[in-house]
Amino acid sequence: MASPPVDADGVALEALREAGLRVTKPRRAVLAWLAEHPHSTVDAIGAGVREQLGSVSTQALYDVLAACTEAGLLRRIEPAGHPARFERRVGDNHHHLVCRRCGRTEDVDCVTGQRPCLTPSDERGYALDEAEVVFWGLCPDCLATPDDRHLEETRHDPNPVGALHHR
């Protein structure tokens, strides 16, 4: 039996109330959009929200994203060389797969399931609570249409910038 469809707007409304944030149309629209479109950029979120609400300023979007991230409703990820992306999946220890060519981003669960799943050799007095790993490569779509120049660059870079990022 198929699962019933998720009411993204209802979930957004409840999340905002539980976080103690004022419920506004832009906040509800952003959270609902991200429930259906994880790992979206500000531009993609803006386009989706504007389809629903009409005019919403870019500054208003940044304000919503900042408030919701600060409240723990969103997670901001910043793959090196790609625009920041936002997702609703928070509070667990998962990582991301990022395509070097198109930027496609997908969740991947941590193998060990512990926080953090990477431990530095010297914590230098920090109280660590999170480790962030980004796995880089080419997604299946980009593999199906190779770009020889890009593949050649990737082959010659044994340690790409941002391949492993801890936060």
C-alpha positions in Angstrom: 0.0 0.0 0.0 1.4 3.4 -1.0 2.0 6.1 1.7 -0.4 9.0 1.7 1.0 12.2 0.2 2.8 14.5 2.6 1.2 17.8 3.3 4.3 19.9 3.0 2.6 23.2 3.9 1.0 21.7 7.0 4.3 20.3 8.1 5.9 23.7 7.5 3.3 25.4 9.6 3.8 23.0 12.5 7.6 23.2 12.3 7.5 27.1 12.4 5.2 27.0 15.4 7.3 24.4 17.3 10.4 26.5 16.6 8.7 29.6 18.1 9.0 31.5 14.8 6.4 33.8 13.5 4.3 32.1 10.8 4.5 34.0 7.5 3.6 33.1 4.0 7.2 33.3 2.8 8.4 31.1 5.6 5.7 28.5 5.0 6.4 28.6 1.2 10.1 28.2 1.6 9.8 25.2 4.0 7.2 23.6 1.9 9.3 24.0 -1.3 12.3 22.5 0.4 10.3 19.5 1.6 9.7 18.7 -2.0 13.0 20.0 -3.5 15.9 19.2 -1.1 19.3 20.7 -1.8 17.9 23.7 -3.6 19.8 26.9 -4.2 18.5 30.3 -3.3 17.7 30.9 -7.0 15.7 27.7 -7.2 13.9 28.4 -3.9 13.1 31.9 -5.1 11.6 30.7 -8.4 9.5 28.1 -6.6 8.2 30.4 -3.9 7.5 33.2 -6.4 5.3 30.7 -8.4 3.2 30.3 -5.3 3.2 33.8 -3.8 4.0 36.1 -6.6 6.5 38.8 -5.7 9.0 37.9 -2.9 12.3 39.9 -2.7 15.6 38.2 -2.7 16.4 39.8 0.6 13.2 38.3 2.1 14.3 34.9 0.9 17.7 35.3 2.5 16.0 36.5 5.8 13.7 33.4 5.8 16.6 31.1 5.1 18.7 32.6 7.8 15.9 32.6 10.4 15.0 29.0 9.6 18.6 27.8 9.6 19.3 29.5 12.9 16.1 27.9 14.4 17.3 24.4 13.2 14.6 24.0 10.6 17.0 24.0 7.7 20.5 22.9 7.0 22.8 24.9 4.8 25.4 23.0 2.8 28.2 24.7 0.8 29.9 22.4 -1.6 33.2 23.9 -2.7 32.8 25.8 -6.0 29.0 25.5 -6.0 26.3 27.8 -4.6 25.0 27.2 -1.1 22.1 24.7 -0.9 19.4 24.2 1.7 17.6 21.2 2.9 14.9 20.2 5.5 16.8 17.1 6.7 18.4 18.3 10.0 19.4 16.7 13.3 20.9 13.6 12.0 24.4 12.6 10.8 24.2 12.4 7.1 26.5 13.5 4.3 26.2 14.4 0.6 27.2 13.2 -2.8 27.9 16.1 -5.2 28.4 15.9 -8.9 31.4 17.9 -10.1 29.8 18.8 -13.4 26.1 19.6 -12.8 26.1 20.1 -9.0 23.4 17.5 -8.4 23.4 16.8 -4.6 22.0 13.8 -2.8 21.9 12.6 0.8 24.0 9.6 1.9 23.7 8.2 5.4 26.8 8.0 7.5 28.2 4.5 7.6 28.8 4.3 11.3 25.7 6.2 12.4 27.5 8.0 15.2 28.1 11.7 15.8 30.6 12.6 14.7 31.6 9.7 12.4 35.1 11.2 11.9 37.3 11.9 14.8 40.4 14.1 14.2 43.7 13.0 15.6 43.8 16.0 17.9 40.5 17.7 18.9 42.6 20.7 20.4 40.1 21.2 23.2 37.0 21.6 20.9 33.7 20.0 22.0 32.9 18.4 18.6 29.3 17.7 17.7 29.3 17.3 13.9 31.5 16.1 11.1 30.6 17.0 7.5 31.7 14.9 4.6 31.1 15.7 0.9 31.7 12.9 -1.5 32.7 14.3 -5.0 32.3 12.5 -8.4 30.0 12.4 -11.4 26.3 11.6 -11.2 24.8 8.9 -13.4 23.4 11.5 -15.8 26.8 13.2 -16.3 28.5 9.8 -16.7 26.1 9.0 -19.5 27.2 12.1 -21.4 30.9 12.4 -20.8 32.8 15.7 -21.2 36.3 14.6 -21.9 37.9 17.9 -20.8 36.2 17.7 -17.4 37.1 14.0 -17.0 40.8 14.8 -17.8 40.9 17.6 -15.2 39.4 15.3 -12.6 41.9 12.5 -13.3 44.9 14.9 -12.7 43.6 16.2 -9.4 44.4 13.6 -6.7 43.1 15.7 -3.9 40.3 18.1 -5.1 39.5 21.2 -3.0 36.6 20.6 -0.7 36.7 16.8 -1.1 36.6 16.5 2.7 35.2 19.3 4.9 34.7 19.2 8.6 32.5 21.5 10.5 
